[in-house]
Amino acid sequence: MTESPTYTLEMKEDHFEIRRYPDYILAQVDVESDYDSAVNIGFSILAKYIFGGNKKLKSIPMTTQYLKRKYKALKGSLCLLL
């Protein structure tokens, strides 16, 4: 089962929901490469950060969710919700 951030359901209609999420950290890297390479490189950079390669030298818990976005032809972005 995929871990998800908790939320409060504010409103529900036929085909959508409005949800309120608590504050969270969004870590993002942008990598210029072909899309698959950009995602792999970006994930590696973010993994180092969350496993202690940050200023505080502390591991950071994260949800299993991550977002991949494609910008332009040679740029990819990877985001993790922490």
PLY file of the C-alpha trace (Angstrom):
ply
format ascii 1.0
element vertex 82
property float x
property float y
property float z
element edge 81
property int vertex1
property int vertex2
end_header
0.00 0.00 0.00
1.30 3.47 -0.90
1.66 5.88 2.01
-0.21 9.14 1.44
-0.26 12.43 3.31
-3.30 12.81 5.55
-5.94 15.29 4.44
-9.33 16.67 5.38
-12.04 16.38 2.77
-13.51 19.87 2.36
-15.99 19.14 -0.42
-16.86 16.34 -2.82
-18.72 16.64 -6.10
-19.39 14.09 -8.85
-15.90 14.01 -10.39
-13.62 15.89 -7.98
-12.71 16.47 -4.36
-11.34 19.52 -2.59
-8.81 18.42 0.04
-6.90 20.32 2.73
-3.41 18.96 3.38
-1.13 19.87 6.29
2.09 21.76 5.57
4.79 19.68 3.91
8.22 20.06 2.37
8.61 19.71 -1.37
12.15 18.91 -2.48
12.74 19.40 -6.21
15.66 19.11 -8.59
15.77 20.10 -12.25
18.12 18.12 -14.49
18.92 18.84 -18.12
19.14 15.51 -19.93
16.83 13.13 -21.76
13.75 12.45 -19.66
14.64 8.97 -18.33
18.18 10.03 -17.40
16.89 13.22 -15.78
14.51 11.22 -13.57
17.26 8.75 -12.56
19.79 11.51 -11.83
17.20 13.61 -9.99
16.08 10.70 -7.84
19.69 9.95 -6.90
20.28 13.58 -5.85
17.11 13.67 -3.75
17.79 10.25 -2.19
21.19 11.48 -0.96
19.47 14.53 0.55
16.76 12.59 2.42
19.22 9.93 3.68
21.37 12.51 5.44
23.26 14.41 2.74
21.82 17.74 3.89
23.01 20.64 6.09
21.78 19.01 9.30
23.24 15.61 8.31
19.94 14.00 9.32
17.67 11.57 7.52
14.26 12.96 6.65
11.13 10.77 6.58
9.24 10.94 3.29
6.09 9.60 1.77
6.50 7.22 -1.12
4.92 9.75 -3.44
7.01 11.51 -6.01
6.10 13.63 -8.96
7.80 13.57 -12.33
7.33 16.45 -14.72
8.62 16.98 -18.20
9.68 20.47 -19.25
10.80 21.24 -22.76
12.65 18.61 -24.77
15.80 18.22 -22.67
14.74 18.98 -19.12
13.09 16.88 -16.46
12.01 17.65 -12.92
11.56 15.27 -10.00
9.79 16.24 -6.78
9.45 14.32 -3.51
6.89 15.09 -0.83
8.66 14.93 2.53
0 1
1 2
2 3
3 4
4 5
5 6
6 7
7 8
8 9
9 10
10 11
11 12
12 13
13 14
14 15
15 16
16 17
17 18
18 19
19 20
20 21
21 22
22 23
23 24
24 25
25 26
26 27
27 28
28 29
29 30
30 31
31 32
32 33
33 34
34 35
35 36
36 37
37 38
38 39
39 40
40 41
41 42
42 43
43 44
44 45
45 46
46 47
47 48
48 49
49 50
50 51
51 52
52 53
53 54
54 55
55 56
56 57
57 58
58 59
59 60
60 61
61 62
62 63
63 64
64 65
65 66
66 67
67 68
68 69
69 70
70 71
71 72
72 73
73 74
74 75
75 76
76 77
77 78
78 79
79 80
80 81
